[in-house]
Amino acid sequence: MSDIAALVADNFDIWTGAIERKSGAGRGSGGKRVSLYGIERLRALILDLAARGKLLPQDPADEPAIKLLPGIERERQRRLTAKEIKNSKGPAKPSSEPFDLPMGWAWLPLWQTGNIFAGNSINAALRSELEANVEGRPFVATKDVGYGFDPIDYHNGLMVNFDDRRFNIARPNSVFICAEGGSAGRKMAVSDREVAFGNKLIANEPWPQIEPRYVLCTYLSDFFFDCFSREMTGIIGGISRAKFLALPFPLPPLAEQRRIVAKVDKLMVLCDALERESADALAAHQVLVKSLLATLVNSVDAADLAANWARLESHFDTLFTTEASIEALKQTFLDLAIRGLLERQLPNEETASNLIRRIGNSKRRYKGTDKKREAAFPCPSNWAWVSVQELLDPNREISYGVIKMGPEPAVGGVPTLRCSDVKPGFLDLSGVRNVAPEIEEEYIRTRLVGGEIVINIRGTLGGVSIVPDELRGHNVAREVAVIPVSSDLSNKYIVYAMLSPYFWNHILENLRGIAYKGLNLSILRDLPIPIPPLAEQQRIVAKVDELMALSDALKARLAEVAETGRHLADAIVERAAA
């Protein structure tokens, strides 16, 4: 059989070079497909060019923007009360003028673009009242507003009666922007109807001399977000009304505003088409990868695997060019490993059956395991199908840990692993919590000594790892099970087996619970695992380690190329907008 690890290593530079060509990041690249990030930056470029007056040529016949100001002031006087005029007025000049504008354009402080005001907060009682209304105006909250061109969701079940004067009401074609929290300056939309709205949103009812969708395009531009972000303050993050009213707004002639909106709409349709094409291509690519990798897993013997791999190898540079496809390749290596197809068998090695008998756990087999064995795949003759229970140290049992961890002690305590600490193949110790010693003393059964396997059985499933010796004395929480594997077995082989798609499919099929699904210990004890002779376990681990390292290097190269592509996209946008 061909050595897959050697093939991967020998062709590494060829395949990673192909990744660079496919991604479009390499010098002289012939890659034609635009990445999703590239499309995102294309959108940003279009909007930034629009706000700078560089998306379309100017028409000298257009009435200059400065001549729109008298009409804007007349509209303010006509529409607003004396009090509203006073409260809505900001500084005479914008807070900055970030770049030079084309002839016929003008910088305005944002307050001059429309009637700008905030919404209303609602408490639980008022929410219940709005939920009971069957007609009226929609009440729009921040969560109902998208990130730009997405329509507002008016169907959140909150309605304000038409005769209710407690709420600020925004007219149709008002432009909304979130002013507070994590979505500040990012969530925005144009309404197509009268609405009441939440206090974290600011509405802009543009004057007739200003196109609402041009205001939206400006809000969406990188330059506007930069100006907005610089004025944000506070822990939560938000912009005051006074600073918002002073933000700079580049105003073109009215006719050019309309041409810009039409051009942006047309270009966004093209971006949408590119995005769908790229997303569809990625989905189709992943289906193709999955189908072809399945031919490896379904190989009947080493010769069949070698033939299937040879066919796949010739298309490696086409197949493994995304993180998802490389991850699928890693999962395939694990599947091959537990089927005895990754390493050759040696006839003089102690059989797995004898190894399990020597450990002395055969009598601990759980009812139902034999039936599960019949449904599993065939393994080499010197391997054995055994339950997880049969892999244990004869003097210890599988168990879960601390049920109620209680408050974390201010000083000292016993470090206790939670499901968030147990990752696929490793432990993340950056957020480990301590438990009071008097609580931990009740869970001596799961106190770690090193060498055990820990596996998540509730919460964030998928985590399984070896416990290193330096964690001796630590414990685990209820959502983590401790599997004390016999020292006569390779615990790392068992971790790889438990990380394989075969094993996790078994777990997913056996989860119990409705709202909070988990794996019962009795089911975990009974799950079947294919075990090779000890020497072959060790060879498999060495081979999988090698393949995983090569796969991770391939993924790292892919990430470097993607980062280069992002830098190139950003640089193109910056140069085009300059």
SEGU-338878 format. One line per 8 residues: for each residue y, z, x of C-alpha. Coordinates in steps of 0.5 Angstrom, whole numbers, plus 500, padded with zeros to 3 digits. Example, Ala and Ser with C-alpha at 12.3 -4.5 7.8 and 13.67 -1.06 7.14 Angstrom:
491/516/525; 498/514/527
This chain:
500/500/500; 507/498/502; 511/505/504; 517/505/499; 521/509/503; 521/505/509; 523/499/505; 528/503/502
531/505/509; 530/498/512; 534/494/506; 539/500/506; 545/496/509; 543/490/505; 543/493/498; 549/497/500
553/491/502; 551/488/495; 553/494/492; 560/492/495; 560/485/493; 558/486/486; 563/492/485; 569/487/487
571/492/493; 569/488/499; 573/483/503; 572/476/500; 569/479/494; 566/474/489; 565/479/484; 567/477/477
566/483/472; 572/488/472; 570/495/472; 572/500/466; 576/503/471; 579/496/473; 581/495/465; 584/502/465
589/500/470; 590/493/467; 592/497/461; 597/501/465; 600/495/469; 601/491/462; 605/497/459; 609/499/466
611/492/466; 613/492/459; 617/498/460; 620/495/467; 622/488/463; 617/485/468; 612/482/463; 616/477/460
623/473/462; 629/475/459; 633/470/454; 640/470/456; 642/468/449; 639/475/447; 644/480/444; 645/485/450
642/492/449; 649/496/450; 651/492/443; 646/496/439; 649/503/440; 655/502/435; 649/500/430; 645/506/432
651/511/431; 653/508/425; 645/509/422; 645/516/425; 652/518/421; 649/515/415; 642/518/415; 643/525/418
647/531/415; 652/534/420; 648/540/422; 642/535/423; 647/530/428; 649/536/432; 642/539/433; 639/532/435
645/530/440; 643/531/447; 646/529/454; 651/523/454; 646/520/460; 639/521/461; 636/526/466; 634/520/471
634/513/472; 628/511/475; 628/504/477; 633/498/476; 633/494/469; 634/487/468; 640/484/465; 642/486/458
638/492/458; 640/499/458; 638/506/460; 639/511/454; 637/518/453; 631/519/449; 635/522/443; 639/516/442
633/512/440; 631/515/433; 631/522/429; 627/526/433; 624/533/431; 618/537/431; 613/539/426; 610/546/423
605/551/424; 600/553/419; 597/560/419; 590/561/415; 593/562/408; 597/556/409; 591/552/411; 587/554/405
593/552/401; 593/545/404; 585/544/403; 586/546/396; 591/540/394; 588/534/392; 594/529/392; 600/529/397
602/527/404; 597/528/409; 598/533/414; 597/531/421; 595/535/427; 594/534/434; 587/533/434; 588/527/429
592/523/434; 589/519/439; 591/516/446; 596/511/444; 593/505/440; 588/508/436; 590/509/429; 592/516/426
586/520/422; 589/522/416; 583/524/413; 582/532/415; 582/535/408; 589/537/409; 595/535/404; 602/537/403
604/536/395; 610/531/395; 615/537/392; 613/542/397; 620/543/401; 617/547/407; 615/542/411; 618/537/416
616/530/413; 616/524/418; 617/517/415; 612/511/416; 613/508/423; 615/514/426; 612/515/433; 608/521/435
607/525/441; 604/531/443; 609/536/447; 604/542/448; 597/543/451; 592/539/455; 594/533/451; 601/534/452
604/527/454; 598/523/453; 596/523/445; 601/519/441; 601/514/436; 605/510/430; 604/513/423; 603/508/417
605/512/412; 609/519/410; 606/525/413; 607/532/415; 605/534/422; 603/540/426; 608/544/431; 605/541/437
607/534/435; 614/531/436; 616/525/431; 621/520/433; 623/516/427; 626/510/431; 633/507/428; 633/500/425
635/497/432; 629/500/436; 622/497/435; 617/503/433; 611/500/437; 616/498/443; 617/506/443; 610/507/443
609/502/449; 614/506/453; 611/513/451; 604/510/454; 607/507/461; 606/511/467; 613/512/469; 615/515/462
609/520/463; 611/522/470; 618/523/467; 615/527/462; 610/531/466; 616/533/471; 619/537/465; 613/541/463
613/548/464; 609/554/462; 601/556/463; 599/552/457; 604/546/459; 609/543/455; 616/540/454; 622/543/451
626/540/446; 632/539/450; 628/536/456; 625/531/451; 631/529/448; 634/528/455; 628/523/458; 630/516/460
628/510/455; 629/503/458; 632/499/452; 632/492/452; 635/487/447; 632/488/440; 629/480/440; 626/482/447
623/488/444; 619/484/439; 617/479/444; 614/485/448; 611/488/443; 607/481/441; 605/480/448; 603/487/449
598/486/443; 596/480/445; 594/482/452; 591/489/449; 586/485/445; 584/481/452; 583/488/455; 579/490/449
574/484/450; 573/485/457; 572/492/456; 566/491/451; 564/485/455; 563/490/461; 560/496/457; 555/491/454
553/489/461; 552/496/463; 548/497/457; 544/491/458; 543/493/465; 541/500/464; 535/497/459; 533/492/464
533/497/470; 529/502/465; 524/496/463; 523/494/471; 522/501/473; 517/502/468; 512/497/471; 512/501/477
510/507/473; 505/504/469; 501/501/476; 494/502/475; 493/503/483; 496/503/490; 495/495/490; 498/494/483
504/498/485; 505/494/492; 505/488/488; 510/491/482; 514/494/488; 515/487/492; 517/483/485; 522/489/484
524/489/491; 527/482/491; 532/484/486; 534/490/488; 541/488/490; 542/486/483; 538/492/479; 541/498/483
548/498/483; 550/503/478; 550/511/479; 545/511/472; 540/506/475; 540/510/482; 538/516/478; 533/512/474
530/510/481; 530/517/483; 526/519/476; 521/513/478; 520/516/485; 518/523/481; 514/519/476; 510/516/482
509/522/486; 505/526/480; 501/520/479; 498/520/486; 501/513/487; 506/515/492; 502/518/498; 494/516/500
489/520/498; 484/523/504; 477/524/502; 476/530/507; 481/534/504; 479/540/499; 480/538/492; 485/541/487
479/544/483; 477/548/488; 484/550/490; 485/553/483; 479/556/483; 480/559/490; 487/562/487; 483/565/481
487/563/475; 482/559/472; 480/564/466; 488/565/465; 488/558/462; 491/558/455; 488/555/449; 490/548/447
491/545/455; 484/541/455; 487/537/449; 493/536/452; 490/533/458; 486/528/454; 493/525/452; 496/525/460
495/519/465; 489/519/470; 490/522/476; 486/521/483; 479/524/483; 481/529/488; 487/532/483; 486/536/477
490/537/471; 492/545/470; 496/549/466; 503/552/469; 499/559/468; 494/557/473; 499/556/478; 501/563/478
500/569/483; 494/572/480; 498/579/480; 505/576/477; 506/573/470; 511/568/467; 517/572/464; 524/571/462
530/576/464; 535/581/462; 537/580/454; 544/583/454; 547/583/460; 553/587/458; 560/588/461; 560/586/468
561/592/473; 568/592/477; 564/594/483; 557/593/485; 551/591/480; 545/586/481; 547/579/481; 543/575/475
542/568/475; 544/565/468; 542/558/466; 549/555/468; 547/557/475; 540/553/475; 541/546/476; 536/540/477
533/542/484; 538/547/486; 542/553/485; 549/554/484; 551/561/486; 559/560/485; 559/563/478; 553/568/479
555/574/474; 553/582/476; 549/586/471; 550/594/471; 544/597/475; 542/601/469; 541/595/465; 537/591/470
532/597/472; 529/595/465; 527/588/467; 523/589/474; 518/584/472; 523/579/473; 526/582/479; 526/576/485
523/576/491; 524/569/494; 519/563/493; 519/563/485; 521/558/481; 526/559/476; 527/554/470; 532/554/464
528/555/457; 535/556/453; 542/554/453; 543/548/458; 536/545/459; 534/541/465; 535/546/471; 529/548/475
529/550/482; 526/554/488; 529/561/489; 530/562/496; 528/568/500; 535/571/501; 536/572/493; 531/577/494
533/583/489; 537/578/484; 535/578/477; 535/573/471; 538/572/464; 534/571/458; 535/564/458; 532/563/465
524/564/466; 521/566/472; 515/562/475; 511/566/480; 507/561/484; 501/562/488; 503/562/495; 497/557/496
501/552/493; 507/548/495; 512/551/490; 517/545/492; 511/540/489; 511/544/483; 519/543/482; 519/536/483
513/535/478; 517/539/473; 523/535/474; 519/529/473; 520/525/466; 513/526/464; 514/534/464; 521/534/461
518/530/455; 513/535/454; 519/540/454; 523/536/449; 517/535/445; 516/543/444; 523/546/443; 523/551/438
529/553/434; 534/550/429; 541/552/432; 539/554/438; 533/551/441; 529/553/446; 522/553/450; 517/559/448
514/562/454; 507/561/451; 508/554/450; 511/554/458; 505/557/460; 500/552/457; 504/546/459; 499/541/463
501/539/471; 497/534/475; 496/538/482; 493/534/488; 490/538/494; 495/542/498; 495/538/504; 497/532/499
502/536/496; 506/537/502; 506/530/504; 508/528/497; 514/533/498; 516/530/505; 516/523/502; 520/525/496
525/528/500; 526/522/504; 526/518/498; 531/522/495; 536/523/501; 536/515/501; 537/515/494; 543/520/495
546/516/500; 546/510/496; 549/513/491; 554/516/496; 556/509/498; 556/507/491; 561/512/490; 565/510/496
566/503/494; 568/505/487; 573/510/490; 576/504/494; 576/500/488; 580/505/484; 585/505/490; 585/497/490
587/497/483; 592/503/483; 595/499/489; 595/492/485; 599/496/479; 604/499/484; 605/493/487; 606/489/481
610/494/478; 615/495/484
